[in-house]
């Protein structure tokens, strides 16, 4: 047996001899001792000069946010970002500087940054309390070799005893990241499991939390990156990238929610979506031919299960050619879409980045003519198999290519009436090779800073999303676009919603779905959901029902399954799949599992449609200030050690506490309730927080609690958004003192940006024997309803009178709830 060669190791430059040769030679560069410093003219940026040419730069970019950059050879890269939105770096902040014998101190509002003169290590401190928030465990470092250039740029932080870490977006591990070593490299991860890493998206942003004090770090680097949260060395949290430069934003809290909002101010949020996009979506691989699509639509309407969107997967295309139709399956796409629209359905179709290399196919031919595809360093076009056996791939990092790509949607969007799009396989995925993507030497324009795939890989899907959405907005400026993407990067939330990828029909994946959606939401991607029921394999009826009940509380609510296809990361055998479908179609619609699961699924979807005004308001709030729509329990109680350990319960919007049922046959579930008073959503039963509670869970619904003092709006059930013109909606008022909002607009278009919206403010005040509900309103939008049915839950007294602006109302009692009808323009309701 032949001996295996040992991997060739680079040797340190300090150990080399001038005349000798080595596999490779490396050197580590750190700032070294501080030799001098220079403050920018506007006072917002300080450059630190090390012993040789290395420079460290610290800039105040927003309130509570400092940017740290390291140039090991004294030259900073172009200040350019795919992640940070335009205008986010405000400038104009003046740093206070205090020089001492051993350190230099900067003050930015309530944030202090101390720089060690010995080695330029940084320590971040709360100026008000003197508490150390975060500090370097070692100087920032960059490693370069003769063969690879700079290959590892590292920041090493101290991980304080008991410190917890959250965020990092698309990870399927435990919610608290401490003890994990994780990688960011967008990867086609068909059938992933709990410890699969990396996954589809790269979001290099995390939270640290210690003794109730939170901070955030956003590693502003698009290359392959790694995060080690005391996995390799206890007491250290480090992160590094394989290209680019050390460039990170330090984000002060003190609350986790403060960090989330400041991160959103940097990287942006999704815009307010069309309201139909928050309804229920049905998808599979694949619905065809046309009659199958119409059969699906009829089933929904006949069974009275609400649904707003039907998806068409890759089989609608002519031989996997994007922007085409298989006319054997869909002879009249515009006519089909028109019929669906008449029944209240929006059509959504998939578009992949891999363009079939096929002379005579208009997209391929035009792309070659305009020279829009990615090249190898050899000068040949990058070609590889995806669904077609050979594809070429647009370089979305070129502005002119993004412009070209966006216009390709015109016929689908404006002529045929497709309402939304789904960009898939955009890691970018490549079949048949182990690395499952492009080789590193593929070139990208990178908006004028030509680079290779090492730097561009993680933003390829994000820039595809950008090209798509910018194109849709130009094609139909008055319509809010809907886009779903698989791969993306920090900042990609500005362009598209996301889902958690090709999951599995198992109870373990139901648990992962819960954690992943929480994590993506707190990492900036609030418009998130899963393949309900699992993409791979088939769920039991009970598992499907419980997943539907959880997905009610995910902003993207979509069932998706692979049907009879056998592999989501390999070419499909169409004839084999058709034969399998004739034997068992493997349906995964809400009625596919028979009773009682059909009724349970219907009840879940109906609850979602009742909660639409609550969710739409939470989405509006997210757009306003970056508040995540889904929040892990630790966000509600950052100083509560027990809350920090919990993974199952989460906040949906500001006032609803969701307790998923994650095991089969469960009759009860144990939940931890944050401090305060919580009431059962249906019955009004009260629970005291800062303790665990055992809650019953019927087959029809999850335990759902509401914060005392909350007002939760409900719409009447409708089969699709816009089906009904409401003359009355419901307000569910939960006894206690609090505040709530209800935001409404046309649900489409952009008139709300010019003031055509209605924002209602509610304030509840509870005293012994009285409950007062005050209401004010702003905005010009005229809602259709002229009355509220107001339902009061959890009252500690039997109301004898109800006054509406001083006039008595008739009050009714029903199963412990009291309700009355009031005009929509009321100012105050008083129960006593």
MARVOLO-782449 format. One record per residue (C-alpha): x, y, z; residue number from 1. Coordinates in steps of 0.001 Angstrom, whole numbers. Example, Ala and Ser with C-alpha at 12.3 -4.5 7.8 and 13.67 -1.06 7.14 Angstrom:
<nodes>
       xx       yy       zz  pos
    12300    -4500     7800    1
    13670    -1060     7140    2
</nodes>
This chain:
<nodes>
       xx       yy       zz  pos
        0        0        0    1
     1436     3346    -1010    2
     2278     5809     1726    3
       40     8854     1884    4
     1829    12182     1609    5
     1478    14521     4524    6
     -258    17803     3816    7
     2295    20435     2956    8
     2527    23045     5681    9
     3466    26677     5290   10
     6340    27776     7493   11
     6648    31090     9325   12
     8725    33727     7587   13
    10868    34130    10681   14
    12031    30505    10307   15
    13069    30723     6635   16
    16475    31054     5035   17
    17003    33267     2023   18
    18333    30538     -259   19
    15905    27781      782   20
    12493    26840     -701   21
     9325    25837     1171   22
     5777    24634      416   23
     4646    28142     1351   24
     5708    30908     3711   25
     3461    32907     5966   26
     3626    35840     8299   27
     1220    37130    10950   28
      662    40877    11068   29
     -821    42727    14045   30
     -814    46449    14790   31
     1936    46177    17407   32
     2601    49068    19820   33
      784    52317    19127   34
     3221    54815    17610   35
      855    57692    16855   36
    -2761    58498    16077   37
    -4648    60903    13876   38
    -8181    62265    14270   39
   -10145    63078    11114   40
   -11073    66698    10542   41
   -14719    66128    11480   42
   -13729    64292    14660   43
   -15654    61123    13787   44
   -12777    58814    12873   45
    -9493    57946    14565   46
    -6626    56213    12738   47
    -4083    54370    14873   48
     -595    53716    13501   49
     1295    50646    14649   50
     4995    50030    14917   51
     5347    49333    11191   52
     2857    50151     8423   53
     -245    48548     9969   54
    -3189    50818    10698   55
    -6302    50406    12827   56
    -9248    52732    12217   57
   -12188    53359    14549   58
   -15117    55448    13330   59
   -18388    56542    14886   60
   -21034    55821    12260   61
   -24325    55936    14189   62
   -25485    56408    17741   63
   -24103    53494    19735   64
   -22182    52055    16755   65
   -18414    52072    16174   66
   -16769    50648    13068   67
   -13361    48979    13430   68
   -11111    48327    10406   69
    -7595    46919    10168   70
    -5193    47538     7263   71
    -2157    45292     7889   72
     -131    46988     5159   73
    -1442    50502     5758   74
    -3929    50632     2892   75
    -7671    50269     3462   76
    -9905    48763      826   77
   -12538    50748    -1027   78
   -15326    51719     1360   79
   -18096    49775     -328   80
   -20839    47506      964   81
   -23458    45070     -272   82
   -24760    44724     3283   83
   -24909    48246     4728   84
   -27688    50319     3224   85
   -27069    53729     1712   86
   -27160    56526     4257   87
   -26779    54179     7231   88
   -23336    55557     8114   89
   -24447    58963     9224   90
   -21111    60600     9985   91
   -20848    63884    11855   92
   -20288    62212    15218   93
   -17431    63711    17188   94
   -15317    61345    19239   95
   -14074    62431    22635   96
   -10406    61490    23180   97
    -8611    61038    26474   98
    -4960    59979    26394   99
    -3492    58233    29426  100
     -134    56612    30108  101
    -1064    53080    29017  102
    -4107    53625    26880  103
    -6057    55936    24632  104
    -9800    56265    25294  105
   -12530    57266    22842  106
   -16008    58260    23903  107
   -19017    57995    21613  108
   -22101    58890    23609  109
   -22447    56244    26319  110
   -19890    53974    24680  111
   -16221    54052    25632  112
   -13502    52350    23601  113
   -10111    51946    25262  114
    -7050    51219    23083  115
    -4019    49618    24692  116
     -864    51437    23683  117
     1109    48222    24048  118
     -638    46220    21322  119
    -3798    48122    20228  120
    -6214    45709    21909  121
    -9689    47199    22280  122
   -11966    47258    25316  123
   -15558    48477    25047  124
   -17131    49887    28186  125
   -20481    51357    29206  126
   -19662    54965    30073  127
   -22630    55265    32425  128
   -21992    52156    34529  129
   -18290    51464    33994  130
   -19171    47875    33065  131
   -16895    46196    30528  132
   -19112    45144    27632  133
   -16535    43398    25479  134
   -12754    43240    25143  135
   -10107    41769    22891  136
    -8390    38625    24143  137
    -5607    39108    21571  138
    -4624    41811    19094  139
    -6341    41772    15716  140
    -4262    39741    13257  141
    -3895    39085     9538  142
    -2056    36111     8073  143
     -671    36204     4548  144
     1311    33697     2536  145
     3359    33953     -612  146
      986    31686    -2557  147
    -2384    32784    -1207  148
    -1918    36380     -164  149
    -4021    37327     2826  150
    -5866    34154     3856  151
    -6952    34654     7462  152
    -8058    37883     9122  153
    -8854    37272    12787  154
   -10482    39064    15706  155
   -10275    37353    19103  156
   -12599    38523    21858  157
   -12898    37480    25483  158
   -15982    35408    26270  159
   -16939    36335    29805  160
   -18022    33658    32299  161
   -21696    32962    31743  162
   -21831    35050    28557  163
   -24344    33795    25986  164
   -24243    34323    22240  165
   -27168    34519    19823  166
   -27849    35278    16169  167
   -25690    34350    13164  168
   -28806    33735    11105  169
   -29006    30452     9258  170
   -27842    27889    11807  171
   -29657    24765    12994  172
   -27767    24287    16269  173
   -28926    25343    19736  174
   -30155    28901    20149  175
   -27266    29862    22458  176
   -24155    29617    20268  177
   -21662    29203    23107  178
   -19564    26105    22525  179
   -20154    26144    18748  180
   -17701    26608    15880  181
   -19625    27726    12799  182
   -18919    28578     9178  183
   -20522    31052     6774  184
   -20422    29761     3195  185
   -23730    29594     1336  186
   -24307    25901      682  187
   -26997    23817    -1004  188
   -27859    21672     2041  189
   -30539    19248      893  190
   -31957    17275     3839  191
   -29732    19032     6402  192
   -29688    17929    10038  193
   -29242    19587    13441  194
   -25456    19896    13236  195
   -25211    20502     9470  196
   -23063    23565     8864  197
   -22843    25673     6797  198
   -26358    26132     5400  199
   -27872    28363     2722  200
   -27271    31877     4019  201
   -24377    33834     5527  202
   -25283    36368     8191  203
   -22089    37283    10090  204
   -23865    39122    12902  205
   -24178    37993    16504  206
   -25239    39182    19946  207
   -23321    38831    23179  208
   -25233    38916    26479  209
   -23651    39037    29930  210
   -25362    40022    33173  211
   -28251    41522    31200  212
   -25946    43774    29135  213
   -26082    43139    25384  214
   -23927    44131    22445  215
   -23687    43086    18812  216
   -20882    42489    16333  217
   -21421    42581    12580  218
   -18411    41194    10704  219
   -18535    43232     7508  220
   -16788    40749     5246  221
   -18387    38753     2402  222
   -15767    35984     2183  223
   -15971    32557     3824  224
   -15966    33278     7553  225
   -15800    31314    10787  226
   -17072    31995    14294  227
   -15766    30160    17344  228
   -17729    30782    20529  229
   -15472    29172    23168  230
   -15417    25933    21170  231
   -11655    25736    20690  232
   -10539    27849    23647  233
   -12769    28372    26652  234
   -13043    32056    27461  235
   -12525    33221    23878  236
   -14924    34140    21084  237
   -13157    34622    17779  238
   -14111    35218    14174  239
   -12088    35267    10994  240
   -12406    35409     7213  241
   -10382    33824     4423  242
   -10191    36975     2278  243
   -10946    40662     2511  244
   -10100    42691     5580  245
   -10950    42893     9243  246
   -13942    45208     9247  247
   -16577    44984    11948  248
   -19255    47113    13554  249
   -19498    47092    17326  250
   -23107    47755    18320  251
   -23983    48858    21841  252
   -27161    47770    23679  253
   -27740    47746    26520  254
   -30841    45702    25587  255
   -30878    42985    22938  256
   -33704    44867    21248  257
   -31525    48011    21079  258
   -28869    45986    19270  259
   -31431    44509    16865  260
   -32766    47940    15977  261
   -29305    49421    15462  262
   -28281    46502    13268  263
   -31461    47024    11229  264
   -30613    50708    10864  265
   -27294    49618     9340  266
   -28432    46822     7043  267
   -32087    47690     6443  268
   -35380    45821     6600  269
   -37787    44304     4136  270
   -40305    46857     2935  271
   -43969    46443     3824  272
   -45125    43505     1665  273
   -48415    43203     -194  274
   -50858    41905     2407  275
   -51636    38795      352  276
   -48025    37708      901  277
   -48851    37276     4600  278
   -51650    34842     3771  279
   -51274    31092     3307  280
   -49126    29773      416  281
   -49289    26310    -1147  282
   -46348    24828    -3046  283
   -44870    21510    -4160  284
   -42333    20127    -6580  285
   -44355    20345    -8853  286
   -47949    21246    -9733  287
   -48497    20427   -13417  288
   -50212    20316   -15880  289
   -52644    23235   -15828  290
   -55613    21059   -14841  291
   -53721    19946   -11736  292
   -53334    23595   -10735  293
   -57053    24249   -11256  294
   -57881    21097    -9285  295
   -55780    22432    -6394  296
   -57528    25813    -6501  297
   -60982    24184    -6547  298
   -60124    21995    -3571  299
   -59122    25003    -1479  300
   -62283    26920    -2247  301
   -64637    23931    -1918  302
   -63095    22877     1381  303
   -63093    26496     2597  304
   -59447    26496     3627  305
   -58080    30021     3088  306
   -55195    30381      636  307
   -53671    33338    -1206  308
   -50844    31924    -3315  309
   -50060    28885    -5465  310
   -46485    28178    -6559  311
   -45168    26590    -9727  312
   -41818    24822    -9341  313
   -39272    24148   -12112  314
   -41509    21838   -14156  315
   -43569    24767   -15468  316
   -40537    25708   -17582  317
   -39742    24434   -21046  318
   -36858    22044   -20337  319
   -35619    24033   -17321  320
   -35208    27176   -19417  321
   -35893    30117   -17098  322
   -38474    32677   -18290  323
   -40248    30094   -20506  324
   -43335    27880   -20218  325
   -43799    24224   -21086  326
   -46692    24715   -23490  327
   -47603    21007   -23321  328
   -48413    21498   -19631  329
   -49455    25174   -19728  330
   -50799    26104   -23179  331
   -52244    29430   -21995  332
   -50319    30730   -18957  333
   -51988    34155   -18955  334
   -55436    32573   -19121  335
   -54645    30181   -16278  336
   -53270    32960   -14100  337
   -56324    35113   -14854  338
   -58655    32298   -13741  339
   -56648    31820   -10571  340
   -56803    35550    -9855  341
   -60586    35489   -10283  342
   -60680    32912    -7479  343
   -58379    34987    -5257  344
   -55080    33192    -5928  345
   -51753    34834    -6720  346
   -49361    32827    -8933  347
   -45695    32567    -7927  348
   -43075    30928   -10144  349
   -39489    29822    -9646  350
   -36526    31386   -11413  351
   -32998    29969   -11005  352
   -29677    31638   -11848  353
   -28449    28717   -13953  354
   -29266    29554   -17578  355
   -29411    26546   -19879  356
   -26559    26597   -22377  357
   -28701    26070   -25450  358
   -28195    27966   -28729  359
   -31558    29313   -29873  360
   -32797    29897   -26306  361
   -33284    33651   -26180  362
   -31913    34242   -22668  363
   -28751    32278   -23404  364
   -28216    33893   -26782  365
   -28813    37413   -25518  366
   -26632    36792   -22493  367
   -23725    35725   -24679  368
   -24278    38755   -26899  369
   -24233    41109   -23917  370
   -21395    39189   -22239  371
   -23233    38906   -18901  372
   -22026    35505   -17663  373
   -19304    34669   -15151  374
   -15835    33772   -16428  375
   -13043    31572   -15192  376
    -9571    33075   -14844  377
    -8631    31109   -17989  378
   -10956    33345   -20009  379
   -13667    30752   -20629  380
   -17267    31134   -19477  381
   -18056    29278   -16238  382
   -20263    26306   -17119  383
   -21693    23658   -14831  384
   -24682    21348   -14351  385
   -27731    22269   -12300  386
   -31132    21125   -13566  387
   -29985    21403   -17173  388
   -26820    19365   -17849  389
   -24928    22555   -18689  390
   -25645    26057   -17394  391
   -24035    29467   -17524  392
   -24472    31979   -14726  393
   -25023    35765   -14797  394
   -22586    37917   -12854  395
   -25061    39798   -10664  396
   -22229    41860    -9169  397
   -22214    43922   -12399  398
   -24755    46772   -12450  399
   -25474    46336   -16176  400
   -26117    42607   -15660  401
   -28555    43358   -12840  402
   -30351    45772   -15164  403
   -30496    43157   -17942  404
   -31717    40464   -15550  405
   -34491    42610   -14109  406
   -35990    43263   -17531  407
   -36252    39529   -18257  408
   -39272    39358   -15926  409
   -41390    41663   -18079  410
   -43475    39043   -19881  411
   -44078    36922   -16771  412
   -44848    39926   -14564  413
   -46620    42451   -16744  414
   -48056    40387   -19602  415
   -48932    37045   -18036  416
   -49759    38329   -14571  417
   -47416    36365   -12300  418
   -47597    38037    -8871  419
   -44337    36967    -7278  420
   -41131    35043    -7786  421
   -38973    32494    -6053  422
   -35212    32617    -6655  423
   -33778    29184    -5888  424
   -30435    27360    -6288  425
   -28627    30691    -5946  426
   -25819    29795    -3518  427
   -24944    29270    -6466  428
   -25549    25510    -6562  429
   -23662    23297    -9014  430
   -24431    19568    -9286  431
   -22045    16591    -9540  432
   -19010    18163    -7831  433
   -18154    17815    -4159  434
   -17857    21537    -3507  435
   -21443    22000    -4851  436
   -20673    25465    -6224  437
   -18243    27471    -8374  438
   -14501    26992    -7959  439
   -12711    29862    -6234  440
   -11054    31127    -9428  441
   -14313    32172   -11093  442
   -14268    35960   -11535  443
   -16816    38595   -10546  444
   -16997    42310   -11222  445
   -17957    43091    -7590  446
   -19296    46486    -8664  447
   -16009    47647   -10097  448
   -13581    45914    -7696  449
   -12891    42802    -9761  450
   -12373    39776    -7535  451
   -12770    36035    -7441  452
   -15435    33730    -6069  453
   -13821    33654    -2607  454
   -15148    37162    -2060  455
   -18324    37040    -4167  456
   -19784    33625    -3329  457
   -21768    34659     -261  458
   -23361    37676    -1942  459
   -24204    35952    -5242  460
   -27755    35040    -4159  461
   -28247    38412    -2490  462
   -27335    40248    -5666  463
   -29621    37993    -7696  464
   -32435    39037    -5321  465
   -31449    42654    -5753  466
   -31463    42382    -9547  467
   -34884    40735    -9459  468
   -36545    43208    -7110  469
   -35049    46273    -8764  470
   -36286    44934   -12091  471
   -39799    44275   -10774  472
   -40008    47798    -9367  473
   -39032    49299   -12692  474
   -41462    47082   -14592  475
   -44402    47938   -12326  476
   -43530    50848   -10009  477
   -46962    50938    -8359  478
   -46902    47315    -7209  479
   -45139    45988    -4120  480
   -42911    43125    -5285  481
   -42881    39724    -3600  482
   -39689    37681    -3807  483
   -38600    34552    -1941  484
   -34910    33613    -2023  485
   -32904    30679     -745  486
   -29366    32100     -570  487
   -28510    35574      653  488
   -26229    37650     2890  489
   -26647    40316     5553  490
   -28643    43160     3999  491
   -30461    40752     1698  492
   -33566    41264     3827  493
   -34049    44523     1906  494
   -34898    42517    -1204  495
   -36521    39205     -326  496
   -38177    36911     2164  497
   -36409    33658     3058  498
   -37236    30135     4094  499
   -35099    27573     5899  500
   -34457    25347     2896  501
   -34834    21647     2145  502
   -35838    20323     5547  503
   -37179    16904     6560  504
   -40609    15702     7697  505
   -39698    14824    11292  506
   -40427    16028    14815  507
   -36772    16963    15130  508
   -37117    19264    12126  509
   -40249    20821    13583  510
   -38081    21786    16560  511
   -35357    23047    14214  512
   -37937    25081    12277  513
   -38885    26835    15491  514
   -35273    27674    16390  515
   -34202    28621    12853  516
   -37057    31077    12335  517
   -36371    32739    15679  518
   -32677    33007    14869  519
   -33195    34377    11361  520
   -35688    36929    12666  521
   -33363    38278    15352  522
   -30590    38311    12714  523
   -32458    40800    10530  524
   -34599    38446     8416  525
   -38081    38814     9887  526
   -39898    37744     6706  527
   -39108    34091     7295  528
   -40776    30694     7214  529
   -40171    26991     6622  530
   -41314    24264     4275  531
   -44308    23369     6424  532
   -44570    19631     6992  533
   -41052    19056     5680  534
   -39692    19111     2138  535
   -38142    15622     2224  536
   -40210    12546     3098  537
   -43815    12718     4314  538
   -45134    13761     7725  539
   -47808    12019     9748  540
   -51115    13813    10025  541
   -50318    14856    13586  542
   -46887    16230    12675  543
   -48355    18138     9736  544
   -51089    19673    11922  545
   -48639    20731    14630  546
   -46338    22259    11984  547
   -49258    24171    10497  548
   -50116    25470    13967  549
   -46545    26686    14496  550
   -46331    28232    11018  551
   -49359    30422    11764  552
   -46821    32498    13696  553
   -44138    32624    11014  554
   -44478    35649     8710  555
   -44001    33431     5634  556
   -46625    30662     5857  557
   -45912    28142     3077  558
   -46373    24415     2655  559
   -43775    22914      314  560
   -42785    19316     -406  561
   -40735    17414    -2958  562
   -43504    15012    -3909  563
   -42085    11982    -5694  564
   -38756    13566    -6530  565
   -35875    11729    -4908  566
   -33075    14285    -4549  567
   -33219    18058    -4297  568
   -29561    18451    -5245  569
   -29316    16286    -8364  570
   -30845    16107   -11824  571
   -34368    14679   -11879  572
   -35596    11714   -13929  573
   -38913    13040   -15228  574
   -40328     9703   -16420  575
   -39443     7936   -13182  576
   -41174    10684   -11204  577
   -44332    10495   -13342  578
   -44501     6740   -12817  579
   -44149     7148    -9065  580
   -46894     9789    -9015  581
   -49313     7425   -10704  582
   -48888     5033    -7762  583
   -48852     7599    -4939  584
   -48914    11350    -5507  585
   -47536    12053    -2004  586
   -49767    15076    -1555  587
   -49091    17524     1264  588
   -52041    19874     1054  589
   -54002    20719     4227  590
   -56543    17969     3460  591
   -54047    15289     2422  592
   -54043    13432     5742  593
   -57782    13069     6237  594
   -59738    13780     9397  595
   -59277    15068    12028  596
   -56153    16668    10537  597
   -57974    18510     7771  598
   -60111    20358    10311  599
   -57043    21038    12463  600
   -55182    22487     9488  601
   -58207    24595     8534  602
   -58464    25932    12102  603
   -54792    26902    11985  604
   -55106    28742     8681  605
   -58262    30506     9843  606
   -56407    31735    12949  607
   -53712    33159    10671  608
   -56303    35107     8670  609
   -57904    36403    11871  610
   -54476    37603    13046  611
   -53573    39328     9763  612
   -54091    42867    11117  613
   -51885    42027    14115  614
   -49145    40558    11891  615
   -49386    43409     9370  616
   -48992    45881    12234  617
   -45970    43964    13563  618
   -44465    44039    10070  619
   -45074    47792     9857  620
   -43335    48212    13222  621
   -40411    46146    11938  622
   -40112    48428     8906  623
   -40232    51508    11122  624
   -37515    50632    13625  625
   -36187    47132    12963  626
   -38014    45373    15803  627
   -37872    41649    14916  628
   -41330    40138    14336  629
   -40238    36904    16032  630
   -38179    37242    19185  631
   -36643    34555    21350  632
   -37673    34625    24992  633
   -34332    36075    26045  634
   -35249    39284    24180  635
   -38219    39721    26498  636
   -36208    39058    29662  637
   -32450    39494    29014  638
   -31650    39569    32727  639
   -33521    36335    33435  640
   -31136    33365    33306  641
   -33998    30905    32846  642
   -35408    32851    29895  643
   -31965    32831    28265  644
   -31972    29014    28345  645
   -35369    28605    26695  646
   -35610    27737    23000  647
   -39220    26710    22416  648
   -41339    29700    23447  649
   -41098    32926    21458  650
   -42770    36308    21032  651
   -44811    36901    17889  652
   -45148    40655    17527  653
   -45190    42662    20707  654
   -47800    40854    22779  655
   -48342    37199    21806  656
   -46325    34437    23465  657
   -46327    31247    21374  658
   -45725    27835    22960  659
   -45161    25229    20219  660
   -46041    21561    20636  661
   -42953    19717    19460  662
   -43552    16072    20398  663
   -46186    13575    19324  664
   -49126    12748    21532  665
   -48584    15718    23848  666
   -51501    16584    26121  667
   -49620    19255    28065  668
   -46504    21336    27558  669
   -44302    23137    30067  670
   -43579    26757    29251  671
   -41527    29451    30919  672
   -43363    32770    31117  673
   -41401    36024    31268  674
   -41979    38465    34092  675
   -45398    40121    34117  676
   -48907    38826    33742  677
   -50005    36659    30823  678
   -53485    35572    29767  679
   -54638    32628    27706  680
   -55556    33933    24253  681
   -58836    32005    24085  682
   -60074    31909    27679  683
   -58418    34839    29425  684
   -57064    32613    32202  685
   -54294    34481    34009  686
   -50740    33309    34614  687
   -48036    35048    36618  688
   -44672    35348    34882  689
   -41058    34677    35892  690
   -41982    31029    36416  691
   -42851    27873    34538  692
   -46429    26844    33822  693
   -47907    23576    32607  694
   -50334    24335    29804  695
   -52852    22027    28189  696
   -52586    21629    24425  697
   -55608    20456    22526  698
   -55165    18867    19077  699
   -56730    21976    17524  700
   -54346    24650    18718  701
   -51078    25521    20384  702
   -50998    27216    23776  703
   -51060    30938    23023  704
   -50739    33618    25689  705
   -51214    37351    25516  706
   -49564    40084    27527  707
   -51827    41735    30101  708
   -53053    45101    28807  709
   -52717    44131    25153  710
   -55221    44828    22402  711
   -55146    42255    19589  712
   -57136    43081    16418  713
   -58849    40278    14488  714
   -60337    40296    11000  715
   -63244    38044    10047  716
   -62114    34831     8365  717
   -61918    35165     4593  718
   -60813    32698     1938  719
   -58210    35133      632  720
   -57141    38656     1461  721
   -59495    41171      -96  722
   -62342    38696     -478  723
   -64526    40662     1917  724
   -65147    44312     2644  725
   -65373    44412     6428  726
   -68083    46434     8104  727
   -66865    45337    11540  728
   -63658    43900    13028  729
   -62862    42564    16494  730
   -60618    43966    19207  731
   -59562    41444    21843  732
   -58678    43354    25019  733
   -56751    41566    27776  734
   -57195    43013    31261  735
   -54257    45053    32474  736
   -52467    48260    31602  737
   -50642    48563    28312  738
   -50450    50024    24845  739
   -50987    48645    21361  740
   -51246    49766    17753  741
   -53247    48813    14683  742
   -51748    49798    11334  743
   -53769    49521     8108  744
   -53429    50693     4536  745
   -54506    49508     1089  746
   -52325    46404     1416  747
   -50784    47127    -1977  748
   -49003    50002    -3683  749
   -47143    52886    -2079  750
   -49821    55437    -1225  751
   -49085    54764     2459  752
   -45737    56516     2001  753
   -47690    59702     1261  754
   -49839    59466     4391  755
   -52616    57224     3066  756
   -52596    54901     6056  757
   -54514    54526     9307  758
   -52580    54095    12547  759
   -54721    53554    15625  760
   -53216    53798    19097  761
   -54827    51947    21989  762
   -54107    52419    25667  763
   -55532    50209    28383  764
   -55613    51345    32010  765
   -56667    48910    34720  766
   -57624    49956    38217  767
   -59579    48207    40916  768
   -63067    47706    39509  769
   -62448    49594    36225  770
   -60842    49086    32846  771
   -60434    51980    30422  772
   -59614    51640    26724  773
   -58500    54870    25027  774
   -58116    55225    21267  775
   -56537    57808    18953  776
   -55932    57705    15218  777
   -53602    59252    12654  778
   -53260    59037     8877  779
   -55632    59587     5948  780
   -56615    56032     5014  781
   -60356    55351     5302  782
   -61000    51901     6698  783
   -64126    50095     5489  784
   -65504    49113     8883  785
   -67689    51396    10967  786
   -67781    49393    14196  787
   -65711    47223    16525  788
   -66789    44175    18422  789
   -64708    44624    21572  790
   -64118    41486    23645  791
   -62684    41787    27154  792
   -60748    38876    28675  793
   -59474    38257    32190  794
   -61501    40894    34007  795
   -61200    40634    37780  796
   -64635    42200    38267  797
   -68128    41806    36832  798
   -68764    44963    34770  799
   -72118    46569    35412  800
   -71768    49452    32969  801
   -69916    50112    29753  802
   -69599    53688    28585  803
   -68476    54696    25096  804
   -67484    58369    25129  805
   -69912    58785    28028  806
   -72806    56902    26386  807
   -73921    53478    27676  808
   -73370    50361    25569  809
   -75102    47028    25859  810
   -72721    44428    27312  811
   -72875    40670    26802  812
   -71264    37782    28697  813
   -69949    34653    26998  814
   -67754    31939    28579  815
   -66006    34349    30917  816
   -65603    36991    28218  817
   -67533    40252    28115  818
   -68194    41972    24814  819
   -69857    45023    23385  820
   -70146    46753    20023  821
   -68775    50267    19645  822
   -68465    52725    16754  823
   -65115    52582    14981  824
   -64386    56232    15775  825
   -64743    55932    19550  826
   -62294    57742    21813  827
   -62817    55950    25115  828
   -64514    52829    26442  829
   -64867    52486    30215  830
   -65949    49346    32053  831
   -66904    49545    35714  832
</nodes>
